[in-house]
Protein backbone atom coordinates (compact mmCIF):
# COMPACT_ATOMS: atom_id res chain seq x y z
CA UNK A 1 0.00 0.00 0.00
CA UNK A 2 1.39 3.40 -0.96
CA UNK A 3 1.85 6.15 1.61
CA UNK A 4 -1.00 8.24 0.15
CA UNK A 5 -3.48 5.34 0.15
CA UNK A 6 -2.38 4.38 3.66
CA UNK A 7 -3.04 7.92 4.88
CA UNK A 8 -6.50 7.88 3.34
CA UNK A 9 -7.34 4.58 5.10
CA UNK A 10 -6.39 5.80 8.58
CA UNK A 11 -9.31 5.82 11.03
CA UNK A 12 -7.36 5.90 14.31
CA UNK A 13 -3.89 7.23 14.95
CA UNK A 14 -1.73 6.77 18.04
CA UNK A 15 1.19 9.12 18.68
CA UNK A 16 4.01 8.34 21.09
CA UNK A 17 5.36 11.76 22.04
CA UNK A 18 9.04 12.47 22.48
CA UNK A 19 11.12 15.57 22.99
CA UNK A 20 12.30 15.86 19.39
CA UNK A 21 10.69 12.94 17.54
CA UNK A 22 7.28 11.26 17.45
CA UNK A 23 6.33 7.70 16.50
CA UNK A 24 2.96 7.19 14.79
CA UNK A 25 0.89 4.05 14.30
CA UNK A 26 -2.32 4.23 12.25
CA UNK A 27 -5.13 1.70 12.01
CA UNK A 28 -7.96 1.42 9.52
CA UNK A 29 -11.62 0.74 10.30
CA UNK A 30 -10.95 -2.98 10.74
CA UNK A 31 -8.10 -2.41 13.22
CA UNK A 32 -5.33 -3.39 10.85
CA UNK A 33 -2.13 -1.36 11.03
CA UNK A 34 -1.71 0.68 7.85
CA UNK A 35 0.92 3.19 8.96
CA UNK A 36 4.14 3.18 10.97
CA UNK A 37 6.00 6.44 10.83
CA UNK A 38 8.64 8.44 12.69
CA UNK A 39 8.47 12.23 12.43
CA UNK A 40 10.37 15.15 13.86
CA UNK A 41 8.51 17.87 15.75
CA UNK A 42 8.34 20.32 12.80
CA UNK A 43 7.14 17.54 10.47
CA UNK A 44 4.20 16.41 12.65
CA UNK A 45 1.64 19.09 11.85
CA UNK A 46 2.74 19.23 8.20
CA UNK A 47 2.20 15.49 7.80
CA UNK A 48 -1.12 15.31 9.66
CA UNK A 49 -2.50 18.30 7.76
CA UNK A 50 -2.49 16.12 4.63
CA UNK A 51 -4.56 13.20 5.98
CA UNK A 52 -8.36 13.05 6.41
CA UNK A 53 -9.81 13.80 9.83
CA UNK A 54 -9.40 10.88 12.19
CA UNK A 55 -9.32 9.91 15.85
CA UNK A 56 -5.93 10.71 17.38
CA UNK A 57 -4.77 9.48 20.77
CA UNK A 58 -1.81 10.67 22.84
CA UNK A 59 -0.65 10.20 26.40
CA UNK A 60 -1.35 13.20 28.66
CA UNK A 61 2.16 14.50 29.32
CA UNK A 62 4.27 17.63 28.95
CA UNK A 63 3.57 19.26 25.60
CA UNK A 64 0.56 17.07 24.81
CA UNK A 65 -1.96 19.88 25.35
CA UNK A 66 -0.13 22.22 22.96
CA UNK A 67 0.11 19.55 20.25
CA UNK A 68 -3.50 18.56 20.89
CA UNK A 69 -4.70 22.10 20.21
CA UNK A 70 -2.65 22.21 17.00
CA UNK A 71 -4.14 18.94 15.74
CA UNK A 72 -7.65 19.99 16.71
CA UNK A 73 -7.20 23.09 14.55
CA UNK A 74 -6.52 20.71 11.63
CA UNK A 75 -9.92 19.08 12.18
CA UNK A 76 -8.86 15.91 13.98
CA UNK A 77 -10.60 14.40 17.01
CA UNK A 78 -7.79 14.51 19.59
CA UNK A 79 -8.02 12.71 22.93
CA UNK A 80 -5.47 12.58 25.74
CA UNK A 81 -5.19 9.43 27.85
CA UNK A 82 -3.60 9.09 31.31
CA UNK A 83 -0.38 7.13 30.91
CA UNK A 84 -1.37 4.45 33.44
CA UNK A 85 -4.43 3.59 31.33
CA UNK A 86 -2.29 2.91 28.26
CA UNK A 87 0.09 0.41 29.87
CA UNK A 88 -2.39 -2.56 29.92
CA UNK A 89 -2.59 -2.37 26.11
CA UNK A 90 1.19 -2.71 25.64
CA UNK A 91 2.15 -6.03 24.02
CA UNK A 92 5.54 -7.66 24.31
CA UNK A 93 8.73 -5.71 24.72
CA UNK A 94 8.50 -1.96 25.02
CA UNK A 95 9.54 0.29 22.16
CA UNK A 96 8.22 3.53 20.71
CA UNK A 97 6.14 1.93 17.96
CA UNK A 98 4.52 -0.51 20.38
CA UNK A 99 3.78 2.40 22.72
CA UNK A 100 2.03 4.17 19.84
CA UNK A 101 0.13 0.98 18.99
CA UNK A 102 -1.00 0.65 22.61
CA UNK A 103 -2.23 4.25 22.52
CA UNK A 104 -4.15 3.45 19.31
CA UNK A 105 -5.87 0.52 21.02
CA UNK A 106 -6.61 2.43 24.22
CA UNK A 107 -8.13 5.50 22.58
CA UNK A 108 -10.83 3.37 20.91
CA UNK A 109 -12.16 1.87 24.14
CA UNK A 110 -15.71 3.17 24.82
CA UNK A 111 -15.17 3.15 28.59
CA UNK A 112 -11.79 4.93 28.51
CA UNK A 113 -11.34 8.04 30.67
CA UNK A 114 -9.76 11.00 28.88
CA UNK A 115 -8.02 14.20 29.95
CA UNK A 116 -9.56 17.43 28.70
CA UNK A 117 -7.19 19.51 26.57
CA UNK A 118 -6.28 22.67 28.46
CA UNK A 119 -6.56 26.13 26.94
CA UNK A 120 -3.56 28.52 26.88
CA UNK A 121 -5.18 30.55 29.69
CA UNK A 122 -5.47 27.42 31.82
CA UNK A 123 -1.84 26.58 31.16
CA UNK A 124 -0.75 30.09 32.17
CA UNK A 125 -2.73 29.91 35.39
CA UNK A 126 -1.41 26.43 36.12
CA UNK A 127 2.15 27.69 35.59
CA UNK A 128 1.60 30.39 38.21
CA UNK A 129 0.38 27.78 40.69
CA UNK A 130 3.39 25.57 40.01
CA UNK A 131 5.76 28.46 40.62
CA UNK A 132 3.93 29.41 43.82
CA UNK A 133 3.99 25.81 45.04
CA UNK A 134 7.74 25.59 44.44
CA UNK A 135 8.36 28.86 46.28
CA UNK A 136 6.27 27.73 49.26
CA UNK A 137 8.21 24.46 49.34
CA UNK A 138 11.50 26.35 49.30
CA UNK A 139 10.30 28.62 52.11
CA UNK A 140 9.37 25.58 54.17
CA UNK A 141 12.83 24.15 53.60
CA UNK A 142 14.53 27.39 54.68
CA UNK A 143 12.47 27.72 57.87
CA UNK A 144 13.00 24.04 58.73
CA UNK A 145 16.73 24.51 58.33
CA UNK A 146 16.66 27.52 60.64
CA UNK A 147 14.74 25.53 63.24
CA UNK A 148 17.21 22.65 62.90
CA UNK A 149 20.23 24.90 63.51
CA UNK A 150 18.55 26.45 66.54
CA UNK A 151 17.51 23.09 67.94
CA UNK A 152 21.07 21.78 67.68
CA UNK A 153 22.03 24.57 70.08
CA UNK A 154 19.16 23.96 72.50
CA UNK A 155 16.84 26.73 71.25
CA UNK A 156 13.24 25.72 70.45
CA UNK A 157 10.55 27.89 68.89
CA UNK A 158 6.79 27.34 68.82
CA UNK A 159 5.43 25.81 65.62
CA UNK A 160 4.39 28.17 62.83
CA UNK A 161 5.98 30.83 60.64
CA UNK A 162 4.82 33.81 62.70
CA UNK A 163 6.32 32.60 66.05
CA UNK A 164 9.62 31.82 64.34
CA UNK A 165 9.73 35.21 62.65
CA UNK A 166 9.03 36.98 65.95
CA UNK A 167 11.60 34.94 67.86
CA UNK A 168 14.43 35.35 65.33
CA UNK A 169 14.97 39.05 65.98
CA UNK A 170 15.46 38.42 69.70
CA UNK A 171 17.59 35.31 69.20
CA UNK A 172 19.94 36.93 66.69
CA UNK A 173 20.18 40.15 68.67
CA UNK A 174 20.99 38.53 72.01
CA UNK A 175 24.53 38.20 73.34
CA UNK A 176 24.02 34.61 74.43
CA UNK A 177 26.87 32.14 74.12
CA UNK A 178 24.48 29.52 72.71
CA UNK A 179 25.11 30.73 69.15
CA UNK A 180 28.51 31.40 67.64
CA UNK A 181 29.04 34.39 65.38
CA UNK A 182 29.30 32.08 62.38
CA UNK A 183 25.90 30.49 63.07
CA UNK A 184 24.36 33.92 63.72
CA UNK A 185 25.56 35.13 60.31
CA UNK A 186 24.38 31.92 58.65
CA UNK A 187 20.89 32.14 60.19
CA UNK A 188 20.72 35.84 59.29
CA UNK A 189 21.44 34.93 55.66
CA UNK A 190 18.72 32.27 55.78
CA UNK A 191 16.30 34.81 57.24
CA UNK A 192 17.11 37.12 54.32
CA UNK A 193 16.36 34.27 51.91
CA UNK A 194 13.09 33.76 53.75
CA UNK A 195 12.12 37.42 53.29
CA UNK A 196 12.92 37.20 49.58
CA UNK A 197 10.75 34.10 49.19
CA UNK A 198 7.92 35.80 51.08
CA UNK A 199 8.05 38.71 48.64
CA UNK A 200 8.00 36.44 45.60
CA UNK A 201 5.15 34.33 47.01
CA UNK A 202 3.16 37.50 47.72
CA UNK A 203 3.75 38.76 44.16
CA UNK A 204 2.68 35.48 42.52
CA UNK A 205 -0.33 35.18 44.86
CA UNK A 206 -1.40 38.72 43.99
CA UNK A 207 -1.25 37.88 40.28
CA UNK A 208 -3.32 34.73 40.83
CA UNK A 209 -5.88 36.68 42.86
CA UNK A 210 -6.12 39.32 40.13
CA UNK A 211 -6.81 36.66 37.51
CA UNK A 212 -9.37 34.98 39.77
CA UNK A 213 -11.17 38.29 40.24
CA UNK A 214 -11.63 38.55 36.46
CA UNK A 215 -12.83 34.98 35.89
CA UNK A 216 -16.52 34.20 36.34
CA UNK A 217 -15.85 30.53 37.08
CA UNK A 218 -13.48 31.46 39.90
CA UNK A 219 -16.04 33.92 41.27
CA UNK A 220 -18.68 31.19 41.45
CA UNK A 221 -16.25 28.78 43.10
CA UNK A 222 -15.40 31.34 45.78
CA UNK A 223 -19.01 31.15 46.97
CA UNK A 224 -18.21 27.64 48.30
CA UNK A 225 -17.19 27.70 52.00
CA UNK A 226 -13.42 27.56 52.49
CA UNK A 227 -12.66 28.25 48.82
CA UNK A 228 -10.71 31.41 48.05
CA UNK A 229 -8.81 32.77 45.04
CA UNK A 230 -5.97 30.23 45.28
CA UNK A 231 -8.19 27.13 45.37
CA UNK A 232 -10.73 28.44 42.86
CA UNK A 233 -8.08 29.37 40.31
CA UNK A 234 -6.29 26.05 40.83
CA UNK A 235 -9.52 24.15 40.14
CA UNK A 236 -10.24 26.16 36.99
CA UNK A 237 -6.65 25.69 35.79
CA UNK A 238 -6.88 21.92 36.35
CA UNK A 239 -10.37 21.00 35.08
CA UNK A 240 -11.78 24.09 33.35
CA UNK A 241 -15.56 23.83 33.48
CA UNK A 242 -15.49 20.30 34.89
CA UNK A 243 -16.81 18.76 31.66
CA UNK A 244 -14.24 15.98 31.88
CA UNK A 245 -16.12 14.42 34.83
CA UNK A 246 -19.62 12.97 34.72
CA UNK A 247 -20.35 13.77 38.37
CA UNK A 248 -18.81 15.25 41.48
CA UNK A 249 -18.01 11.79 42.82
CA UNK A 250 -15.65 11.25 39.87
CA UNK A 251 -13.88 14.52 40.64
CA UNK A 252 -13.42 13.51 44.29
CA UNK A 253 -12.02 10.14 43.19
CA UNK A 254 -9.65 11.89 40.76
CA UNK A 255 -8.32 13.97 43.65
CA UNK A 256 -7.64 10.81 45.66
CA UNK A 257 -10.07 11.76 48.44
CA UNK A 258 -11.97 8.46 48.43
CA UNK A 259 -11.09 5.21 50.26
CA UNK A 260 -8.86 2.76 48.42
CA UNK A 261 -10.96 -0.29 47.62
CA UNK A 262 -9.60 -3.83 47.60
CA UNK A 263 -12.69 -6.00 47.32
CA UNK A 264 -13.22 -9.53 46.06
CA UNK A 265 -16.24 -11.76 45.99
CA UNK A 266 -18.70 -10.68 48.67
CA UNK A 267 -16.02 -8.91 50.73
CA UNK A 268 -15.80 -5.13 50.48
CA UNK A 269 -12.60 -3.75 52.01
CA UNK A 270 -12.13 0.01 52.20
CA UNK A 271 -8.74 1.27 53.31
CA UNK A 272 -7.04 4.65 53.51
CA UNK A 273 -7.65 7.30 50.88
CA UNK A 274 -6.21 6.43 47.50
CA UNK A 275 -4.13 9.65 47.12
CA UNK A 276 -4.38 9.32 43.35
CA UNK A 277 -4.61 12.18 40.90
CA UNK A 278 -3.79 15.81 41.56
CA UNK A 279 -1.80 16.03 44.80
CA UNK A 280 -1.69 19.85 44.75
CA UNK A 281 -5.48 20.23 44.53
CA UNK A 282 -6.02 17.50 47.12
CA UNK A 283 -3.80 19.37 49.56
CA UNK A 284 -5.67 22.63 48.95
CA UNK A 285 -9.07 21.04 49.58
CA UNK A 286 -7.84 19.40 52.79
CA UNK A 287 -6.60 22.82 53.93
CA UNK A 288 -10.00 24.29 53.03
CA UNK A 289 -11.72 21.63 55.15
CA UNK A 290 -9.52 22.54 58.13
CA UNK A 291 -10.45 26.22 57.67
CA UNK A 292 -14.18 25.42 57.55
CA UNK A 293 -13.98 23.38 60.77
CA UNK A 294 -11.97 26.02 62.63
CA UNK A 295 -13.49 29.28 61.39
CA UNK A 296 -17.06 28.09 60.72
CA UNK A 297 -17.90 30.51 57.86
CA UNK A 298 -21.48 31.63 57.41
CA UNK A 299 -22.09 29.50 54.30
CA UNK A 300 -20.92 26.38 56.15
CA UNK A 301 -23.08 27.09 59.21
CA UNK A 302 -26.09 27.61 56.96
CA UNK A 303 -25.81 24.53 54.76
CA UNK A 304 -23.01 22.19 55.79
CA UNK A 305 -23.04 22.23 59.58
CA UNK A 306 -25.81 19.65 60.16
CA UNK A 307 -23.87 17.23 57.96
CA UNK A 308 -20.60 18.08 59.73
CA UNK A 309 -22.12 17.51 63.17
CA UNK A 310 -23.64 14.18 62.12
CA UNK A 311 -20.37 13.01 60.57
CA UNK A 312 -18.36 14.25 63.56
CA UNK A 313 -20.26 11.92 65.90
CA UNK A 314 -19.03 8.83 64.04
CA UNK A 315 -15.69 9.89 62.54
CA UNK A 316 -12.30 10.74 63.98
CA UNK A 317 -11.26 14.36 63.47
CA UNK A 318 -8.78 13.49 60.70
CA UNK A 319 -11.32 11.34 58.88
CA UNK A 320 -13.85 14.14 59.19
CA UNK A 321 -11.43 16.55 57.53
CA UNK A 322 -10.96 14.19 54.57
CA UNK A 323 -14.70 13.56 54.26
CA UNK A 324 -15.37 17.31 54.33
CA UNK A 325 -12.63 17.93 51.74
CA UNK A 326 -14.30 15.38 49.47
CA UNK A 327 -17.67 17.05 49.98
CA UNK A 328 -16.24 20.51 49.21
CA UNK A 329 -14.63 19.13 46.04
CA UNK A 330 -17.96 17.66 44.91
CA UNK A 331 -19.72 20.95 45.62
CA UNK A 332 -17.01 22.80 43.66
CA UNK A 333 -17.55 20.52 40.67
CA UNK A 334 -21.32 21.08 40.82
CA UNK A 335 -20.83 24.85 40.90
CA UNK A 336 -18.63 24.67 37.80
CA UNK A 337 -20.70 22.15 35.86
CA UNK A 338 -24.12 23.67 36.57
CA UNK A 339 -23.09 27.28 36.07
CA UNK A 340 -24.42 28.88 39.25
CA UNK A 341 -22.99 29.94 42.60
CA UNK A 342 -23.16 27.80 45.73
CA UNK A 343 -26.63 27.90 47.24
CA UNK A 344 -26.55 26.47 50.78
CA UNK A 345 -29.67 24.74 51.94
CA UNK A 346 -31.22 25.74 55.22
CA UNK A 347 -30.65 23.58 58.29
CA UNK A 348 -34.14 22.15 58.00
CA UNK A 349 -33.49 20.88 54.47
CA UNK A 350 -29.92 19.84 55.20
CA UNK A 351 -31.10 17.35 57.81
N, C-alpha and C positions, 0 to 999 in steps of 0.2 A: 504494500500500500504506500503510495506516495505521501510526502509530508502534507501537501494541500488537502488530499482526500482524508488523511488521518485527522487533520484539524477540523474538517467539516463534520466528522463522525463523533467528535468528542461531546459527551453529555455531562460528564463529571470529571473534574480536574483536581488533583491533590498537589499541593505545593509544600515542599520541605524547605523552610526558610533558613538561609545562612547569612553570614555577614556580608559576603561579596558575591556569592553564587547561590542559585536556587535549583532544586531538582524537581521536575514535573513528571507526573504520571497521569495520563488521561484514559478514561474508560468510555466505551460507547453505551448505548441503551441496554445492551445485553450483559454488560459487566466485563466485557473483554478489553484487555489493555491494547490501546491503539496508538499510544504515544509515550515515549520515554525521552526526556530532554533535559539538558543542563544549560542554564542561562545565567549570564551575569546580571547584576542589578539594573544597569541601564537597558539591557535587552528585554527585560521582563514585560514591561508595559507595551513596548513596540511589538513584541511577538503576540501577546494576548489581545491586542487591538485588532488583529487580523483574523481572529477566529470567531465563530458565532457565539452568541450569549450562552453560557453554560453555568452549571453549579460548581463553585470553586470552594474548596476547603483548605484551611490553614490552621496551624496550632496558634493559640493565643499567646504571643510572646512579644518581646521588644521589637518594635517596628511593624508588627502585624496590622495594627490599626491604620497606620499611614498607608501601607500597601493596599489594605482592604478598601480604603476610601478611593484610591486611584483606580482599582479594578471595578468598583461599583460605578464610577464615572464612565467606564467603558461599556456599561450595560450588563455586567455579569452579576449573578446571585452569589455573593461572597458570605461565607459563614466561618466564624472562628470557633475552634474547639479547644477546651481545656486539655493540656498535654496528657494528663493522667487518663483521660477517656480515649485517647488514641492508642495507648500502649497495648490493650488487649487485642487489637487488630493486627499487631505486628507478627509476621510469620518468619520463622527461621532466624538466621543471623541478621544483625542490625547493620544496615547501610542506608545511605541517603535515599536511594530509589525505593527501597522497601518501606522507609518512613513515609515517603510520599504516597505509596500504594496503600499503606495503613490509613492515612488521612483520607484518601479517596473512599475507602470502605466505610470509615466512621461517619463521614459527612452525609452519607445516604441513609443512615439509620433513622427511622421515624421517631424514635424515642430519645434521640441524642439531645443533650443540653448544650446550647451554644452561648457564646459570649457576645454581647452587643458591641458593635464597632463604635468606638468613642469619637466624638467630634473634636476638632482642634481646640475649642474652648474648654472642653472637659479635660483634655490632655494638659492644657496650660494650668488649669486649676489643680489637677492632680500633681503636677510638677511642684507647685507651691507647697502643697501638703507634704510632699516627700522631702523638700528642703527643710521645712519647719520640723518635721519629725527627726531628721538627722541633727539639726541644731539642738533640739531638746535632748536628744541622746548624748550629744557631746557635753552639754551643760551638766547632765546627770553624772557623766564620767568625771568631770572636773570637780564637782562638789563632793563626790564620793572619795576622790583622791585627797582632797583637803581634809575631810573627816578622818581618813586613814592615817595621814601624817600626824594629825592632832591626837588621835587615839594612841598611836605608838608612843606618845610622850605624856600619856595619862590625862589628856584633856578630852572630855566628852561634851557634846552639844546636842540639845533636844532635836528630835527629828523634824525635818521640814526645811525649806529654803530660807524662809524669813528668820527663824531663830539662828540659823548659821550665819546669815548676813549680819544680823545684829551683834552676834557674839564675836565676829572676826575683828571688828574695829578695836574692841577692848583687849582681845587676845594679842593682836599684833602690836598694840600700843603699850602693853604692860612691860615692865622691866624684869619679869620673872625669869628664873634660870631654867625653866622647863623647856624653852625653845632657844636653840642656838641662832646666831645671826644669819647663818646660811639658810636654815629652815624658815626663818621669818621672811627672808627675801624670796625664797621659793614659793611660799604660800601667798605672799603679796602678788607675785607674778601670776599665780593661778587665779587669784581674786580678780586681777585685771582681765584675764581671759574670760572669766565668768561675766564680768560687766559687758565685755564686747559681745558675748553670745546673747546676753539679755537684750541688748540693743538690736541685734540682728533678728532675734525671735520676735521682738515687738514690731519691727518693720514688716516682716513677712506676714505676721498675724494681722496687722492693719490692712495690708493689701488684700488678704483673704476676706476680711470683714467688709471691705469696700466692694469687692465683687459680689459677696453674698447679699449686700444691701440692694444691688441692682438686679438681682435674679429673682424672678417670681417664684420659682420652685423652692429656692432657699427660704424665701419669706414665709411660704406655707409651712415648710418643715420647722421653722422656728416657733410655730404655734404649739408644737408638741412639747410637753414638760421635759425639762432637762436638756433640750436641744438648742444650741446657740449657733453662731455663725460658723465656728470651726466644724462642728459635726454636720450641720446642714450642707455646707459646701463640700465636705468630704463625701457625703452620700451622693450628691448630684454629680460630682466628678467620677464616682465609681460606677453608678448605675443609671445615670441620666434621669429618665422619667419612670424607671422601674419596669419598663415593658419586657425586659428579659426574664422576669419572674411571673409565674401564673398567679401566685398568691403570696401574702405576707409570710406564711409558714416557710415557703421556699427561700425567701430572703434571709430569714432567721437561721435556716439550715446552712445557707451559703456563708454566713458569718461565723459558723461554728458554735452557735449558742444553744444547740440542742444536744440531748444526751447521745452518746455513742452507743449504737445498738449492735449487739452480737446475739442474735436470736436463731434458734433452730428448732424445728418441729413445733411442739406446743409451748416451748419455753421462750419467754421474752425477757431478755436481760438488757437493762439500761445502765450504762456506766457513767463516767464523767463526760463533760461536754466534749464534742468532737474536735474543737479548735481547728476546723478546716476553713478554707476560704481566706477572706481579707482580715488579717490580723490587726491592721491599723484601725479599721472601722470597728472591729469587735472590741478593741481596747477603749475606743471613744464611747461606745454605747454602755460599756460596763461603768465607765466614769460617770456618764450621765445618770445611770441608775443610782449610784452612790449619792450624787447631788440631790436627786429627787427624794431619797430616803432621809437625808440630813436636813435639807432646806424646806421641804414640803411646799413646793410652789402652788399657787392658787389653782392652776389647771389640774394638777395631780390630786389635790384635796377634793376638787369638784367631781372628777370622773374616775380616777384610778385608786383612790384611797380605800374604798370598800374591798376591792380586789387585793390590795397590798395587805390589809389587815387580815383577810381570810387566809392568804398565802403565808403570812408571817406566823400564824398559829401552828402550821404544820411543817415549815421549812426552817432550816438553819439560816442565820443571817447571810452567809456567803451564797447559799443556794437561792435565797430570795433575791439577792442582787442580780444573779445570772438570769433568773426567771423574769425579773423586771426589765433587764436589758433586752431580752428576747421580745418582750411585749412592746417595749418602746420601738424596737426595730420594725416590728410588724405594723405598728401604728404609722411609723414613718413611711413605710412602703405604701400603705393605704392612702396617705395624704398625697404622695406623688402620683400614684396610679389613678386616683379618682378625681384629682384636680381641685380639691377644696381644702381649706385649712382644718386643723384639728378641732373637732366639736365634742367636748367632753359631755358625757351623759350625767345627769343628776344622780345623786346617791341612791335615790329610789329606784331608778332604772338600772344602775350599776349592780345592784344586789341581784 
